[in-house]
């Protein structure tokens, strides 16, 4: 058994070599935060890449979804190689949308996320069935050269597209700083951008989904449970009037 999961395991090294199809010189390996898997950024003499070791059994599913998104013209990391338990993909520089929204309060990033989600739902639809991310949170979007890239499709499935939008909106509002006027502005910018891309006004349609996901977030954030539940109840009555 591996004693140090911050280092690349032998299978990950093998995946890296197969993905780049040559001998590589590794300059630096950096572990990225992940709730379920092991994810490294590996700087090589060829190119920087991301190596993901799946501790779930969803590696093949994620690789397939990324390929579908790429073929549909969506901004996602280029998938280089996968064997089901490891995946190697292009490294996208730039900043996490967690930073862009919670610290830089970027309206440009908020709108780009809304547009990206709308295109994902539209282009990966199969008739009346839509594929959703099912983990649409700020940390799964990267802002690079004025574009947003979606990452992490392990949980993607057929579902209700508005659930993704509601989850992302709740994550914007329910991340520190909580429920400030600027966060509501960013949340609504994202939702309106989604609606413009889909060709319809969805601000009121999305509101109950936001409330639902705030209640779900309250279960995993006990220190902020009262704040999140209170905000969810308020949203059930309507959007706040912002000066």
KOLVEX-864794 format. One record per residue (C-alpha): x, y, z. Coordinates in steps of 0.2 Angstrom, whole numbers, padded with zeros to 4 digits, always signed. Layout:
XYZ
...
***
This chain:
+0000+0000+0000
+0006+0017-0004
+0011+0027+0012
+0012+0044+0003
-0002+0048-0008
+0005+0065-0012
+0018+0057-0023
+0014+0049-0040
+0011+0031-0039
+0020+0019-0051
+0004+0017-0061
+0002+0036-0062
+0020+0037-0069
+0016+0024-0082
+0000+0034-0087
+0011+0049-0089
+0023+0041-0100
+0009+0033-0111
+0000+0049-0112
+0015+0059-0119
+0021+0044-0129
+0039+0046-0125
+0052+0048-0111
+0049+0063-0101
+0059+0073-0089
+0049+0079-0074
+0053+0095-0067
+0040+0097-0053
+0025+0088-0046
+0012+0097-0036
-0004+0090-0027
-0020+0098-0030
-0034+0098-0017
-0048+0085-0021
-0062+0079-0010
-0061+0061-0017
-0047+0058-0029
-0028+0061-0030
-0024+0075-0043
-0007+0081-0048
+0000+0095-0059
+0016+0088-0067
+0028+0099-0076
+0038+0090-0089
+0050+0095-0103
+0036+0092-0115
+0021+0101-0107
+0012+0103-0090
-0001+0090-0088
-0014+0085-0075
-0013+0067-0069
-0029+0061-0060
-0030+0045-0050
-0048+0039-0047
-0052+0032-0030
-0069+0030-0036
-0074+0019-0051
-0079+0034-0062
-0063+0037-0072
-0069+0030-0088
-0085+0039-0087
-0076+0056-0084
-0065+0053-0099
-0079+0049-0110
-0088+0065-0105
-0073+0076-0107
-0071+0069-0125
-0090+0072-0129
-0088+0090-0122
-0072+0093-0132
-0080+0086-0148
-0095+0098-0145
-0083+0113-0145
-0084+0116-0126
-0069+0123-0117
-0063+0108-0107
-0045+0102-0104
-0039+0091-0119
-0040+0073-0113
-0023+0064-0117
-0025+0046-0110
-0035+0035-0098
-0035+0018-0092
-0050+0020-0081
-0041+0022-0065
-0029+0036-0071
-0032+0050-0083
-0020+0062-0090
-0026+0078-0097
-0020+0095-0103
-0016+0108-0089
-0026+0124-0090
-0017+0139-0082
-0027+0153-0075
-0037+0155-0059
-0050+0145-0051
-0067+0153-0052
-0067+0151-0033
-0054+0164-0032
-0062+0175-0046
-0079+0175-0038
-0075+0175-0019
-0060+0187-0019
-0059+0196-0035
-0078+0198-0037
-0077+0196-0056
-0093+0199-0066
-0084+0193-0081
-0081+0176-0074
-0099+0175-0067
-0106+0178-0084
-0093+0166-0093
-0099+0152-0081
-0117+0154-0085
-0113+0154-0104
-0102+0139-0102
-0116+0129-0092
-0129+0133-0105
-0118+0127-0119
-0114+0111-0110
-0133+0108-0107
-0137+0112-0125
-0123+0103-0135
-0123+0087-0124
-0141+0085-0125
-0149+0069-0133
-0166+0073-0138
-0176+0078-0122
-0162+0071-0111
-0149+0083-0105
-0132+0079-0097
-0128+0089-0082
-0112+0091-0072
-0120+0087-0055
-0105+0095-0046
-0107+0113-0053
-0097+0122-0040
-0084+0136-0042
-0069+0125-0039
-0074+0115-0055
-0072+0130-0066
-0055+0139-0072
-0054+0156-0079
-0041+0158-0092
-0038+0171-0105
-0056+0178-0103
-0064+0161-0105
-0070+0148-0093
-0065+0130-0094
-0076+0116-0085
-0066+0103-0076
-0071+0087-0066
-0085+0077-0074
-0084+0062-0063
-0102+0065-0057
-0110+0070-0074
-0126+0061-0078
-0143+0064-0086
-0153+0076-0076
-0162+0093-0074
-0151+0107-0081
-0158+0119-0069
-0151+0109-0055
-0134+0113-0061
-0138+0132-0062
-0146+0131-0045
-0131+0122-0037
-0118+0135-0045
-0129+0149-0039
-0130+0142-0021
-0111+0140-0021
-0108+0158-0026
-0120+0164-0012
-0115+0151+0001
-0096+0154+0000
-0087+0167+0010
-0091+0181+0010
-0109+0175+0012
-0124+0183+0005
-0117+0201+0002
-0125+0212-0011
-0110+0209-0023
-0112+0190-0021
-0131+0192-0026
-0126+0203-0041
-0113+0190-0047
-0126+0176-0044
-0139+0185-0054
-0126+0189-0068
-0122+0170-0070
-0141+0165-0070
-0145+0179-0083
-0130+0174-0094
-0136+0156-0094
-0154+0162-0099
-0147+0173-0113
-0138+0159-0120
-0153+0147-0119
-0164+0161-0126
-0176+0163-0111
-0177+0172-0094
-0174+0159-0080
-0171+0170-0065
-0187+0165-0056
-0187+0147-0063
-0170+0145-0055
-0174+0152-0038
-0181+0137-0029
-0166+0127-0035
-0155+0139-0027
-0165+0137-0011
-0164+0118-0012
-0145+0118-0014
-0143+0130+0000
-0152+0118+0012
-0141+0104+0005
-0125+0114+0009
-0132+0117+0027
-0130+0098+0030
-0112+0098+0026
-0108+0115+0034
-0114+0114+0052
-0105+0130+0058
-0115+0140+0045
-0131+0129+0045
-0142+0143+0053
-0136+0156+0040
-0138+0145+0025
-0156+0138+0030
-0161+0156+0034
-0156+0162+0017
-0164+0147+0009
-0181+0151+0017
-0179+0169+0012
-0176+0164-0006
-0192+0154-0006
-0201+0170-0004
-0192+0179-0018
-0175+0187-0023
-0169+0201-0011
-0172+0219-0016
-0154+0226-0018
-0151+0244-0017
***
